[in-house]
Amino acid sequence: MTDQNSTAASDPNQSLFLGIDIGGTNVKIGVINDAGESLANTKIPTDPELGPAVVLQKIKEAASGIIKEAGTSLPKLKAVGVVSPGTMNIKQGMLINPTNLPGWQNYPIRQKFADAFERPTYLNNDANAAAYGEYWAGAARNASSLVFWTLGTGIGCGIIINDVVLNGENSHGGECGHIIIEMNEGRPWDTGQTGTLEAYASAKALIQRTYEALDAGTESSLQQVQESGESITPLLVAGEAEKGDDLSLKLIMDTARYLGVGTTSLMHTIDPDMVLFGGAMTFGGNETELGRRFLARIKEEVKQRAFPTPYENTTINFASLGGDAGYIGSAGCARRDWINAGSPEN
């Protein structure tokens, strides 16, 4: 079942781009114009276990529908942008070991999509593309540089400086969820590293820290949840925090503190115009009291640790595009790379 939204293209001469955001659960696809506006978009299940060839065919069929809705045709699209999680070689257009896409190892994704759509195709990392979406068409559209944190099961990050995505020499640029915030006896993590930001501030880490506190006997309304056998989730912790549970609120504010530490390190490295937070672990963002307190705690930690000038001049806020940032950003990256390549038509 697809979730579709469309706005008919008003200018037949405008440049249009196709953005494809492949996640472990869903694929989001959109037709995007030069202004970063989504003219039509859809979401389909990824079903990665079917293999890349079958998934690619599903994506092409879904894309055909929204291309028609947008009032255009595939040959009229200037370029295609495709993004994915996992390790990759962007220069070679290869997925290396995407853990959320079993069976897609060493897959030449850029060439396969270029062959399927017969359009210039560009590959990028999902977090970097989401950052570019916010930079091009979202909350950072007036910024010259951006650090964008995506908070979910793990922690992703994208860095944009003067329209350049920091991919790095080995396609590992912006992997700031893995910066070290604790040198001595840091929390172990799935990557084999210890003391990383992701090991403290991701959704998975929040759940682990919650169980550890309960097992240590800390009083909390979450004890009833644990005793009932119900699984603890960040959403549940947030709900208890909003009801006044001290432990739940402390766990969330500690998460914000860790993010403030990581943000300060990047501010002292990049000196960006703006730092944005997006993803499921923003606790409702600016729409909720808890989300606003979460952001305020991040800012408080940054104020305590950062040099005064960057603290006073860096905007720290929530992102605005939500789950659309990935496919909008993938189209935006394709647009930028297509222009930089001399706007090839084939």
Summary of the structure (lengths in Angstrom):
residues: 346
radius of gyration: 20.7
end to end distance: 32.6
largest distance: 65.5
contacts: 1245
relative contact order: 0.15
helix: 45%
strand: 21%
